[in-house]
C-alpha cells in the first residue's frame, strides 16, 4: 500500500508531466495511424504486384509452352511444370470459359499486355480453391494441333511477403521517429517542468532561481519568473520587516501606558488599563513572531529532538508532558522547528488543561504530536485555522485573546522549511496537532 505522502508526491509528479504526456499520446496516435495507413497502402500495392506477377508468369508459360509443343509435343507438360506452375496437355479444356470476376478480367488483360500474340489464341481463366486452402489461378489454352494446355498457378491470394517486409520497415522507422520525438519533447518540456516545480516551491515560501536555458522564448520566461520572484520576495520581506518594526516600536508606548497605570488612583481603571496593555503587548508579540517567520533564514544542523523539545516544555511545568525515545538525532532547522512547536503547545494549554507531546518515527521521517484535552474543532475547519487572523470562538470559547496567528505561524514555518502540519480530533476529545519534522 502506498503511503499517503508518497501517493501525493506521485500525483504531483504526474501532474507536472501532464503536458508532455498529452503530446506523447498525440505522437503515438499519429504513429499508429501512419502504420495502419502504410500497411493498407503496401497491401494494396502488393495485391496489384501479385496479379501482375501471376499474369507475367502465365504469359511466359503460354508462349513457351506453344513453342515447346511445336518442337516436342510429348514433353510439353513435363517441361513446363515448375514449383509454382502445374501444366498438363489434354484433348479437352479444363476451363471452358473465363470467370466473370473483375480480378480474372484484370489478370487476362495483363497476360495480353505481356504477350500480345496470345490474343489470337483461345484462352480461358478462372480462380479455384487449392489443396492447401489458397486461391489458385487456373486456365486452358488451345495449342496448335487441337491439344489443350491446362495449367494452375498457385497462391494467387498470398499477398503478405511484401506487406510483412514493408510493415516491418515502417514499424522500425516509426519506432525510431517516436523515440527521437519523445526525447526531443522531453528536452523541450524540461524548462516547463522546472518552472512548475519552482512555482510550487515558491508557493511554499522558497526562493528557487530557474536556470535560464533552452529556446529563446523559454529563456525569457525563466528570466521573467526569476525577476518576479525577486520582486515578490523583496516586497514580502520589506512588508514583514516594516510591520515588525512598527509592532516593535508600539511596545514602547505600551510600556509607558502600563507604567502610568500604576499611578492611577482608581483601582478598577488601573486594572483595565494594565490588562489591556498586556493584551496588546501579547498581540504585538504574536504579530512579530508571525512576521519574523516570513523572512527567517538559517542552516540545518544536527538536533536531538527529545532534548530540544524537553527544553521547550520546561517553562510550562507539569502541564506539558513529553513521551519520546531517550535520544532522537535528526538533521533539521532548529530555530524554525522550535518556533513552530511553541505556539502549538501554547494553543493546547490555552484551550485545554494539559498538553501531551509524543515523538515517533513515521517511515523515514519523525513526527511530533501535541494533544490537548480541550473541546476540539470541526474537521471542516482544519484548513481554515491555517489562515492568519481566523478565529473559531464558537468552538473554543474560553476567551478570545490574541490575533489568531499562533497556528498560521507554525504552518508558515514548517511549510517554508519542508515540514508539515496536520490536525485531527482525538478519540477521547481534544485536538491533536501532528508536526512532520523537516529534514535538512
Secondary structure, DSSP 8 states (H G I E B T S, - for coil): ---HHHHHHHHHHHHHTHHHHHHHHHHHHHHHHHHHHHHHHHHHHHHHHHHHHHHHHHHHHHHHHHHHHHH-GGGHHHHH--SSEEEEEESS-S-SS----HHHHHHHHHHHHH-GGGGGS-EEEEEEE-TTSSEEEEEEEE-TTS-EEEEEE--TT--HHHHHHHHHHHHHHHHHHHHHHHHHHHHHHHHHHHHHHHHHHHHTT--------SSHHHHHHHHHHHHHHHHHHHHHHHHHHHHHHHHHHHHHHHHHHHHHHTT-S-HHHHHHHHHHHHHHHHHHHHHHHHHHHHH-----EEEEHHHHHHHHHGGGGGGEEEE--S--EEEE-HHHHHHHHHHHHHHHHHHSS-EEEEEEEETTEEEEEEEE-S----GGGTTGGGSTT---TTTS-S---S-S-HHHHHHHHHHHTT-EEEEEE-TTSSEEEEEE----
